[in-house]
Each structure stands twice: as C-alpha cells, then as structure tokens.
Amino acid sequence: MKRASKLICLALALMLSLTACGNQSETQENTTETTTEATTEATRATAAPYTTTAYQKIDNGDGTAYLFYGTFTDTWEQNTDGVLILYENFEPVDYEYGDAPWFNDRQFIYSVEIQDGVDSIGSYAFYWCKNLTEVEIPDSVTRIGNSAFYACYAIEEITIPDSVTVIGENAFASCESLKSVTLPNNFTAIPEDLFCMCKSLEEFEISDKITSIGGGAFAHCYSLKEMTIPASVTEIGDYVFYYCTSLTSITVDENNSSYADVDGVLFDKDITELICYPLGKSDTDYEIPDGVTMIDADAFEKCETLTSITIPKSVTFIGEFSLSDCPNLTDIYYEGTEAEWNEITLEKYYDYQSEFTVHFEDR
C-alpha cells in the first residue's frame, strides 16, 4: 500500500495519455452543423437499432466528417444537441471501462441531465467524456461510483447534493479543468485518488465533517496552493499531496488530535513523524525539528527549491524515495556521527550519495 495510490494514479494517467496520442485529431473545438430533417430509421453498426430523427455533421478541422445519429431509448437519450439525458426510470449500472452504452459516442456529449428519480451514478458511467462541460445531479442520487467522471477534461465545476453519501475512488480524477467542487455537507471521507490529476484545482475546503483523506486524493494537483486540515480529520493516507508543486503550506487545526503542522509542514500530533513537506515552499534550507524519529516515504520527493536539509540524530527511519528527485538538493547535514547515520533504517535504500553529499558531526 506504500506506493499503491501513486502507482494506480500514474498508471491510469499514462494509459490515457498513450491512448490520447492516437486521437489528437479529435479536437474539442469542433465545428458543428446540425441539420434536422425527416430520415428513415437507421441502425448503428456498433449497437442495437436506434430511433433516428436527425443527424449532425462534425468537421474536426482535418477534413474528417462524422455522422452522429441521435440515440433514444425508453430509459435514456443522447440527442444531437450534445445532451445525454438519463430518464427517471433509468436503472444505474456499475460499468467496466468502455461498457457504458454511450461510450462509443462520448465525444458528442457536452452536458448530462440526470432526471429526479435516478438514485445512483454507476462506476465508469461518464468515463473519458472529454467534452463534457456540465452535469446536473438531482437530490435523488445517493451514490457516485468509482471513476464515474474520470478524465472529463472539460468540466470546470460540479456540485454534489447533500443526498450523496458514497463517492467512489477516482470519481473525479484527471478532470484537468476542474476548478470548483462542492461536496455534500455530511460527507465524512474523501476516497483514494478522488482528485488525482485535477491540474486546475487551486483551492479546496475540507469540511469539519471529514474524518479521513484517502491516499493520493490530491496527487498531481499542480495548481493547489494551500490546504487546511480541520480538527475532525484523524486519518491521512499515503501520497495525499504527491507532486503538488504549487502547495506552499499545510495548516492543521490546533485542536486536531492526530496531526499538527510546523511552519506549514505536516507532522503527526507529537511532531515525531514528518509526513509531507509542501513542494511550493520557497525556502532553500530546511531544518527538521529535533525529536522527529521518522521521515515518511515521499516526504521531500521532487522538491525543486531545497538545496540543503538538516536531519537531527533523533531520526531512526527514512522512508522510500523521501529524498529522491530533488534536483537542487546538494547537501544533507546529519547532526550525529557517521556510525549513527549507518544505523538509520533506510527503506529501499539506494545510493543517496550519488545525488547529494551527507555531512556528519564527526567530520
């Protein structure tokens, strides 16, 4: 589990980036001409017969034209205005990747209207609907499944009603334009990788009802600037703020019983475990407080500003990759002897000395 959240997020992001390379001709700025006319019934080659009422000519700018026939069933509709409507009698399904019935025509979905009466948004329901810009979620919905809105690149804001009590992992991951999210007032747990790769998310307020933040929840949120952990949070997973390059501080409510911060750096309550050093801090030198015994995995990974770190002799454990990929880190000052340094448990130790010089008290 140590790097599971980060690896899952990176793997999904890589899969999408590789797939997207083969679809670069499908630009979001399509020139659309809609012509309404009487037509005969048509059968799409990829699915069951659809009722055809109009067609839409899509010019992608590369000379390729596509014909999209509006889809109308007794439980849902995808019309030629780019609106996907789930009727009140729609029975939600937890889909696998690519199984949603509108998946093959997802590039023609610009908005989603869920009628009152639908009680759930299934897993992968709107996966990779990359042109989706808005969605209306009624109060009848109580659950949003895993990866339900994964890679909806164009959506900028979303409001989740208070009726929703369950949100699955990765539900909004890779929503690259997402800037504003309103979670239900009574929501208590942020699931793993919920906002992973939401590159435009600049701020997010964690309510005082939240008790846990899942691993990788805000990983790769490059625009996230500040984070406040309320007193209610008692559990923070691994790699929650991984590669948040603009994050300047993590502030913890002083009444929190599990966590604390020192100058915007996240620690456990007793200041014995250094959990996360914000990558957006501008300091070039950092001195770890005396009494800290553990430096968590990934604590400083990819920090580009630090040139030196002072480590007290109280430290007995340094997690995997905690000091890796810090391009300007040249010096580690250890306040103990070389013999004491060699007694520190270095998880998945590699030759740190190839990246920086360790200075000891007895030298």
SVG drawing of the C-alpha trace seen along z (x, -y; Angstrom):
<svg xmlns="http://www.w3.org/2000/svg" viewBox="-40 -31 76 36">
<polyline fill="none" stroke="black" stroke-width="0.4" points="0.0,0.0 3.0,-2.2 3.0,-3.5 -0.2,-1.9 -2.2,-5.1 0.5,-6.9 1.2,-4.0 -2.5,-3.5 -2.9,-7.2 0.2,-7.3 -0.7,-4.1 -4.2,-5.4 -2.8,-8.8 -0.2,-7.1 -2.9,-4.8 -4.9,-7.9 -2.0,-9.9 -0.9,-7.0 -4.5,-6.5 -5.0,-10.2 -1.9,-10.4 -3.8,-8.4 -6.8,-10.7 -5.3,-14.1 -7.3,-14.8 -10.4,-14.8 -10.3,-18.5 -12.7,-19.9 -13.3,-22.9 -15.4,-21.0 -17.3,-23.0 -20.8,-21.6 -23.6,-22.0 -26.9,-20.4 -29.5,-19.7 -32.9,-18.5 -34.8,-16.6 -37.1,-13.5 -34.9,-10.4 -35.5,-6.7 -34.7,-4.5 -31.1,-3.7 -29.1,-1.0 -25.7,-1.8 -23.1,0.8 -21.9,0.8 -25.1,1.4 -28.9,2.2 -31.2,0.2 -31.6,-3.4 -34.5,-5.7 -33.1,-8.3 -34.6,-11.8 -31.6,-14.0 -28.0,-13.9 -25.1,-16.0 -22.1,-16.7 -18.9,-17.2 -15.9,-18.8 -12.8,-18.1 -10.7,-20.5 -8.7,-17.7 -11.1,-17.0 -12.8,-14.1 -16.6,-14.2 -18.6,-12.1 -22.3,-11.4 -23.9,-11.0 -27.5,-9.7 -29.4,-10.7 -30.0,-7.8 -33.4,-7.4 -34.3,-4.5 -37.0,-4.1 -34.6,-4.9 -32.0,-7.3 -31.5,-9.7 -28.4,-11.2 -29.6,-13.9 -27.9,-15.8 -27.6,-18.9 -24.9,-17.1 -27.1,-16.4 -27.2,-13.0 -30.4,-12.6 -31.0,-9.8 -34.7,-9.4 -36.2,-8.9 -36.7,-5.1 -33.0,-4.7 -31.5,-1.8 -27.9,-2.6 -25.2,0.0 -21.6,0.2 -19.9,0.4 -16.4,1.6 -14.1,-0.5 -15.8,-1.3 -19.0,0.6 -21.4,-2.4 -23.9,-2.3 -23.0,-5.8 -19.2,-5.3 -18.5,-5.0 -20.2,-8.4 -18.8,-10.0 -17.1,-12.8 -20.6,-14.1 -21.6,-14.5 -21.4,-18.1 -23.8,-18.0 -25.5,-15.4 -29.0,-15.8 -30.0,-13.2 -33.7,-13.3 -35.1,-13.2 -35.7,-9.6 -32.3,-8.2 -30.6,-7.1 -27.1,-6.3 -24.3,-7.2 -22.6,-4.0 -18.8,-3.3 -17.3,-4.5 -20.6,-6.0 -19.1,-9.1 -15.5,-7.9 -13.5,-9.9 -16.4,-12.1 -13.7,-14.6 -16.1,-17.3 -18.5,-17.2 -18.7,-20.7 -21.7,-20.4 -23.8,-17.9 -27.0,-18.2 -27.2,-15.8 -30.6,-15.7 -31.3,-15.1 -32.4,-11.6 -28.8,-10.5 -27.2,-8.9 -24.1,-7.3 -21.4,-8.1 -19.3,-5.1 -15.6,-4.6 -14.1,-6.6 -17.6,-7.9 -16.3,-11.2 -12.7,-10.1 -11.0,-12.1 -13.9,-14.5 -11.3,-17.0 -13.6,-20.0 -15.7,-20.1 -14.8,-23.1 -17.2,-22.9 -19.5,-20.4 -21.9,-20.5 -22.8,-17.3 -26.1,-17.4 -26.3,-16.5 -28.2,-13.4 -25.0,-11.7 -23.4,-9.6 -21.0,-7.5 -18.4,-8.6 -16.0,-6.0 -12.3,-6.1 -11.0,-8.1 -14.5,-9.6 -13.2,-12.9 -9.6,-12.0 -8.0,-13.6 -10.7,-16.2 -8.0,-18.6 -10.1,-21.8 -11.9,-21.2 -11.6,-24.4 -14.6,-24.2 -16.1,-21.3 -18.8,-21.3 -19.0,-18.1 -22.1,-17.1 -22.3,-18.8 -22.5,-15.5 -19.8,-13.7 -17.2,-12.1 -14.5,-10.5 -12.5,-11.6 -11.8,-8.4 -8.5,-7.5 -7.3,-9.4 -10.6,-11.4 -9.0,-14.5 -5.7,-12.9 -4.5,-14.8 -7.0,-17.7 -4.4,-20.1 -6.6,-23.3 -7.9,-22.8 -6.4,-25.8 -8.2,-25.5 -10.4,-23.0 -12.0,-23.4 -12.2,-20.2 -15.3,-20.4 -15.2,-19.7 -17.3,-16.6 -14.4,-14.9 -12.6,-12.3 -10.3,-10.7 -8.5,-11.6 -7.6,-8.6 -4.2,-8.0 -3.4,-10.1 -6.6,-12.2 -4.9,-15.4 -1.9,-13.9 -0.7,-15.8 -3.0,-18.8 -0.3,-21.2 -2.3,-24.3 -3.3,-23.6 -1.8,-26.4 -2.9,-25.8 -4.6,-23.2 -6.2,-23.3 -6.8,-20.1 -9.7,-20.5 -9.8,-19.1 -12.1,-16.3 -9.5,-14.5 -8.0,-11.5 -6.5,-9.6 -4.5,-10.8 -3.4,-8.2 -0.1,-7.9 0.9,-10.3 -2.2,-12.6 -0.2,-15.7 2.2,-13.9 3.7,-16.3 1.5,-19.3 4.1,-21.7 2.3,-24.9 1.4,-23.8 3.0,-26.3 1.6,-25.2 -0.5,-22.6 -2.2,-24.1 -3.6,-21.9 -6.3,-23.0 -4.7,-23.2 -7.5,-21.1 -6.7,-18.2 -5.8,-15.1 -3.8,-13.3 -1.9,-15.8 0.0,-19.1 2.0,-21.5 5.2,-23.4 5.6,-26.3 3.3,-24.7 5.0,-21.3 2.7,-18.4 3.6,-16.2 1.8,-13.8 0.5,-15.3 3.6,-14.6 6.0,-16.0 7.8,-12.7 6.8,-11.8 7.4,-14.2 4.7,-13.4 4.8,-16.0 7.0,-19.0 5.0,-21.2 6.8,-21.4 5.7,-25.0 7.6,-26.4 10.3,-28.9 12.9,-28.1 16.2,-26.8 17.3,-25.3 15.2,-23.3 16.0,-22.0 13.9,-19.1 12.8,-19.7 14.7,-17.7 12.7,-14.8 11.5,-13.7 12.2,-9.9 10.6,-9.2 10.7,-10.8 7.8,-9.3 8.1,-7.9 7.9,-10.7 8.2,-13.4 10.5,-15.6 10.4,-13.8 10.6,-16.1 11.2,-19.3 13.0,-21.7 13.7,-24.6 15.7,-23.0 19.5,-23.0 20.1,-21.6 18.3,-19.7 19.4,-19.3 18.5,-16.0 18.6,-15.6 20.2,-12.5 16.8,-11.5 15.8,-10.2 15.8,-6.4 13.8,-5.8 13.8,-7.4 11.1,-6.2 11.5,-5.2 12.1,-7.9 11.7,-10.6 14.8,-12.4 14.8,-11.5 14.4,-13.6 15.3,-16.8 17.4,-18.4 18.9,-21.2 19.5,-19.3 23.2,-19.1 23.8,-18.7 22.4,-16.8 23.7,-17.8 23.3,-15.0 23.6,-16.0 25.1,-12.7 28.1,-10.6 28.6,-8.6 28.2,-5.4 24.9,-6.7 23.8,-7.5 24.6,-4.0 22.2,-2.7 19.2,-4.6 16.7,-2.3 16.7,-3.5 13.6,-1.9 14.6,-0.6 17.9,-2.2 19.8,-3.3 23.0,-5.4 21.8,-8.7 25.4,-9.9 25.1,-10.0 22.5,-12.8 23.9,-14.8 26.7,-14.9 26.0,-13.8 27.9,-15.7 28.4,-14.2 29.1,-15.7 32.4,-13.9 33.9,-15.1"/>
</svg>
